[in-house]
Amino acid sequence: MKTRQLNIEFLRILSMLSIVYWHFESVVISTNAIDEIIKSILYTISSFGLNAFVLITGYFMVSRTEIKLNKFVQVLTQTVFYTVGITTVFFCLGKASLYEIVVSLNPFAPSRFNYWFVSHYLALMLIQPFLSRLALSLNKTQYTLFLIILVILSTEMFPFFPLGYLFSSPWKVWWMICLFFTGGYLRLYMPERFERRTVIRLLSITVILLVFIQIVVSLHINWIKTGGYNTLTEYLYSVLIFLLFRQLRISKGMWLVDFISPCVFSVYLIHCHYYVVNHLKMIETNLYQSIQMNNVCFVLLFCILVFLFCICIDRLRLLVFKLCRVPEMESKMSEWLKRKIMNFLPKQ
């Protein structure tokens, strides 16, 4: 991993940590109004997680136009490993059925073991080479106009504009495509380094945007939509966070990022598994009732521990995969699938 990429990898780690926080911050409710306000503010601040994760994908993969299935096979293998593996563990504990183990083999099945994000991310991986070719075929003016139209058709804020309420959804691959092209635009046309005053402006706009979102949420202004991955405010906030992290220059801690970054995606797979997330919420509730701790500190600590626990589990998975030569098998599988697909396509 190159040193200049540590800032983006660090953002990827924070993005997944923020997703974990989103899933567990509302489980325990404090009677202290101040704590709930602080949790609400942290919830708003951490809302960049999923969008930033896909932005990073577009940023790194926009220039890769060769049709490969390596990433698709890798994500699919990783997903099936955890859906089947975790379901099997709970079957041994008497919580899951044999039928559920069979169902968990298919990550696309409309079952309780389907990860909506993974299904759409896998779809994005399949069409990524074609999206990249489209992005690289456009000049800056064309790309800018295309992205503006895509954002208008994908985001929403008011009941009448933009048009995301009509054409898009925060849980569909269309929204991921919008984020992919946005990440690609940032890679191709945005300067790597901004002047100091530009960075200050970006930071100021980010703070103002966060304050605006929090005011709308606190006052329950229903005609302004700020909640949801594809709202215009969340989109702009995620892009600003990405640009700010891109300005960072991190030269230390490479070993730590190298240790955590390869396991970040698995954090989602583990903690979002149907049985795992429900048991973790039960554990969180019981712990909070038995431990005398500030509500905000408890939730933050619990989310960090869940994140680290998932990282440790996936480090073991990586070791097992390496010993079993799974990466080599994934590479051979992707090449085999590519050859089979190409044989059915007309020759040029």
C-alpha positions in Angstrom: 0.0 0.0 0.0 1.4 3.4 -1.0 1.9 6.0 1.7 -0.2 8.6 -0.4 -3.1 6.2 -0.1 -3.1 5.9 3.7 -5.5 8.8 4.0 -8.1 7.1 1.8 -7.6 3.8 3.6 -8.1 5.5 6.9 -11.3 7.0 5.6 -12.4 3.6 4.5 -11.8 2.3 8.1 -13.7 5.3 9.6 -16.6 4.7 7.1 -17.1 1.2 8.3 -16.8 2.2 12.0 -19.5 4.9 11.4 -21.8 2.2 9.8 -21.3 0.1 13.0 -22.3 3.1 15.0 -25.4 3.7 12.9 -26.5 0.2 13.7 -26.1 0.3 17.4 -26.5 3.9 18.6 -30.2 3.7 19.1 -30.4 0.4 20.9 -30.0 1.9 24.3 -31.9 5.1 25.2 -30.8 7.4 28.0 -33.1 9.4 30.2 -30.5 12.2 30.0 -31.6 14.6 27.3 -28.1 15.9 26.8 -26.7 12.5 26.0 -29.4 11.9 23.5 -28.6 15.2 21.8 -24.9 14.3 21.7 -25.8 10.9 20.2 -28.0 12.6 17.6 -25.1 14.9 16.6 -22.7 11.9 16.4 -25.3 10.1 14.3 -25.4 13.0 11.9 -21.6 13.3 11.8 -21.2 9.6 11.1 -23.7 9.5 8.2 -21.0 9.6 5.6 -20.1 5.9 6.1 -21.8 4.0 3.3 -21.6 6.8 0.7 -17.9 7.3 1.3 -17.3 3.6 1.0 -18.7 3.5 -2.5 -17.0 6.8 -3.4 -13.7 5.2 -2.6 -14.6 2.3 -4.9 -15.2 4.7 -7.8 -12.1 6.6 -6.9 -9.8 3.6 -7.2 -11.5 1.7 -9.9 -12.6 4.3 -12.5 -9.4 3.8 -14.5 -9.8 0.0 -14.6 -11.5 -0.9 -17.9 -10.4 -4.5 -18.4 -13.2 -7.0 -17.9 -12.2 -9.0 -14.8 -14.2 -10.9 -12.3 -11.6 -11.1 -9.6 -13.2 -8.5 -7.3 -16.7 -10.0 -7.9 -15.5 -13.5 -7.0 -13.6 -12.3 -4.0 -16.5 -10.4 -2.5 -18.9 -13.3 -3.3 -16.6 -15.9 -1.7 -16.1 -13.7 1.3 -19.9 -13.2 1.7 -20.8 -16.9 1.3 -18.1 -17.8 3.8 -19.6 -15.7 6.5 -23.3 -16.2 5.7 -22.9 -20.0 5.7 -20.3 -20.1 8.5 -22.1 -17.9 10.9 -25.5 -19.6 10.2 -23.8 -23.0 10.8 -22.5 -21.8 14.2 -26.0 -20.7 15.2 -27.3 -24.0 13.9 -25.0 -25.8 16.3 -26.2 -23.6 19.1 -29.8 -24.6 18.2 -30.8 -21.1 17.0 -30.8 -21.7 13.2 -32.3 -24.5 11.1 -30.6 -26.7 8.4 -32.9 -25.1 5.8 -31.4 -21.7 6.7 -27.9 -23.0 6.1 -29.0 -24.0 2.6 -30.7 -20.6 2.0 -27.6 -18.7 3.2 -25.6 -20.2 0.3 -27.2 -17.7 -2.0 -26.4 -14.1 -1.0 -28.9 -12.9 -3.6 -31.9 -14.8 -2.2 -34.7 -12.7 -0.7 -34.1 -14.1 2.8 -33.1 -12.8 6.2 -29.5 -13.5 5.2 -29.4 -11.2 2.3 -27.2 -8.2 2.7 -28.8 -5.5 0.6 -25.6 -3.6 0.4 -23.6 -6.6 -0.7 -26.1 -7.6 -3.4 -26.0 -4.2 -5.0 -22.2 -3.9 -4.5 -21.7 -7.2 -6.4 -24.0 -5.8 -9.1 -21.8 -2.7 -9.2 -18.7 -4.9 -9.6 -20.2 -6.7 -12.6 -20.8 -3.5 -14.5 -17.8 -1.5 -13.2 -15.6 -2.0 -16.3 -18.3 -0.6 -18.6 -18.9 2.3 -16.2 -15.2 3.0 -16.3 -15.1 3.0 -20.1 -18.0 5.4 -20.2 -16.3 7.7 -17.6 -12.9 7.7 -19.5 -14.6 8.3 -22.9 -16.0 11.7 -21.7 -14.1 14.9 -21.6 -14.2 17.1 -18.5 -17.1 19.2 -19.7 -19.2 16.2 -20.8 -18.4 14.3 -17.5 -19.4 17.4 -15.5 -22.7 17.7 -17.3 -23.4 14.0 -17.0 -22.6 14.0 -13.3 -24.9 17.0 -12.7 -27.8 15.2 -14.5 -27.1 12.0 -12.6 -27.1 13.8 -9.2 -30.4 15.6 -10.1 -32.0 12.2 -11.0 -30.6 10.4 -8.0 -30.8 12.7 -5.0 -33.7 14.2 -3.1 -34.2 17.0 -0.7 -37.5 18.8 -1.4 -40.8 17.2 -2.4 -40.4 18.5 -5.9 -36.6 18.7 -6.5 -34.1 17.0 -7.0 -35.8 14.0 -8.6 -34.4 11.1 -6.6 -37.8 10.3 -5.1 -38.9 9.5 -8.6 -35.9 7.8 -10.2 -33.7 6.5 -7.4 -33.6 5.0 -4.0 -30.9 4.9 -1.3 -30.9 1.1 -1.4 -30.6 0.5 -5.1 -27.7 0.0 -7.4 -28.6 3.2 -9.3 -27.5 5.2 -6.3 -24.2 3.2 -6.1 -23.6 4.0 -9.8 -24.1 7.7 -9.0 -21.5 7.5 -6.2 -19.2 5.5 -8.5 -19.2 8.2 -11.1 -18.7 10.8 -8.4 -15.7 9.0 -7.1 -14.3 8.7 -10.6 -14.8 12.4 -11.2 -12.9 13.3 -8.0 -10.0 11.0 -9.2 -9.9 12.3 -12.8 -10.6 16.0 -12.5 -10.2 17.2 -8.9 -6.7 18.3 -7.9 -4.9 16.2 -5.3 -3.9 19.2 -3.3 -5.9 22.3 -2.6 -4.6 25.6 -1.3 -4.8 26.2 2.4 -7.7 28.7 2.1 -9.6 26.2 -0.1 -9.3 23.6 2.5 -10.5 26.0 5.2 -13.5 26.8 2.9 -14.3 23.1 2.5 -14.1 22.6 6.2 -16.4 25.6 6.9 -18.9 24.4 4.3 -18.9 20.9 5.9 -19.6 22.3 9.4 -22.3 24.6 8.1 -23.9 21.6 6.3 -23.8 19.5 9.4 -25.4 22.3 11.5 -28.1 22.6 8.8 -28.8 18.9 8.9 -29.0 18.8 12.7 -31.3 21.8 12.8 -33.7 20.2 10.3 -33.6 16.9 12.3 -34.0 18.6 15.7 -36.9 20.8 14.5 -38.6 17.9 12.7 -38.9 19.9 9.4 -40.6 17.2 7.3 -40.6 19.1 4.0 -36.8 19.1 3.9 -35.4 15.6 3.6 -32.0 15.2 5.1 -32.1 11.5 6.2 -31.2 8.8 3.7 -28.1 7.9 1.8 -29.3 9.6 -1.4 -30.4 12.9 0.0 -28.6 15.9 -1.5 -27.3 16.9 1.9 -25.8 13.5 2.7 -24.3 13.3 -0.8 -22.6 16.7 -0.5 -21.5 15.9 3.0 -19.9 12.6 1.9 -18.1 14.3 -1.0 -16.8 17.0 1.3 -15.5 14.5 3.8 -13.8 12.6 1.0 -12.1 15.8 -0.3 -11.0 16.7 3.2 -9.5 13.3 3.8 -7.8 13.4 0.4 -5.9 16.5 1.6 -4.4 14.6 4.6 -0.9 13.3 4.3 -0.4 10.4 6.7 3.1 8.9 6.9 2.8 6.9 10.1 0.7 4.0 11.1 1.0 2.0 7.8 1.3 -1.3 9.7 -2.0 -0.6 11.5 -3.8 0.4 8.3 -2.4 -2.7 6.6 -3.7 -4.8 9.5 -7.2 -3.4 9.5 -8.0 -2.3 6.0 -8.2 -5.7 4.3 -10.8 -6.8 6.9 -13.0 -3.7 6.8 -15.6 -5.2 4.4 -15.9 -8.3 6.6 -16.8 -6.1 9.5 -20.1 -5.4 7.7 -20.6 -9.1 6.8 -20.1 -10.2 10.4 -22.0 -7.7 12.4 -24.9 -7.4 10.0 -25.6 -11.1 9.9 -29.2 -11.6 11.0 -28.4 -13.7 14.1 -25.2 -11.7 15.0 -26.8 -8.3 14.9 -29.8 -9.4 17.0 -27.6 -11.0 19.6 -25.2 -8.0 19.7 -28.2 -5.7 20.3 -29.3 -7.9 23.2 -25.8 -7.9 24.6 -25.6 -4.2 24.3 -28.9 -3.7 26.2 -27.9 -6.1 29.0 -24.4 -4.6 29.4 -25.8 -1.1 29.6 -28.3 -2.1 32.2 -25.5 -3.7 34.3 -22.7 -1.2 33.8 -22.8 2.3 35.3 -21.4 4.4 32.4 -22.3 7.5 30.5 -24.7 6.6 27.6 -22.6 8.2 24.9 -19.3 6.7 26.1 -20.9 3.3 26.4 -22.3 3.3 22.8 -19.0 4.5 21.4 -17.0 1.9 23.3 -19.4 -0.9 22.4 -19.2 0.0 18.7 -15.4 0.1 18.8 -15.2 -3.3 20.5 -17.6 -4.8 17.9 -15.5 -3.3 15.1 -12.2 -4.7 16.6 -13.8 -8.1 17.4 -14.9 -8.4 13.7 -11.4 -7.4 12.6 -9.8 -10.1 14.7 -12.2 -12.7 13.3 -11.4 -11.7 9.8 -7.7 -11.8 10.4 -8.2 -15.5 11.2 -10.3 -15.9 8.1 -7.5 -14.4 6.0 -5.0 -16.8 7.6 -7.2 -19.8 6.9 -7.8 -18.6 3.3 -4.0 -18.3 2.8 -3.3 -21.7 4.2 -6.0 -23.2 2.0 -4.8 -21.2 -1.1 -8.3 -19.7 -1.5 -6.9 -16.5 -3.2 -5.4 -18.7 -5.9 -8.6 -20.6 -6.4 -10.6 -17.3 -6.6 -8.2 -16.1 -9.3 -8.6 -19.3 -11.3 -12.4 -19.2 -10.8 -12.6 -15.6 -12.1 -10.5 -16.5 -15.2 -12.6 -19.6 -15.9 -15.9 -17.6 -15.6 -14.5 -14.9 -17.9 -13.5 -17.4 -20.5 -16.9 -19.1 -20.4 -18.7 -15.8 -20.7 -16.5 -14.6 -23.6 -17.2 -17.9 -25.5 -20.9 -17.0 -25.6 -20.3 -13.5 -26.9 -19.9 -12.6 -30.6 -16.4 -12.1 -31.7 -15.2 -8.7 -32.9 
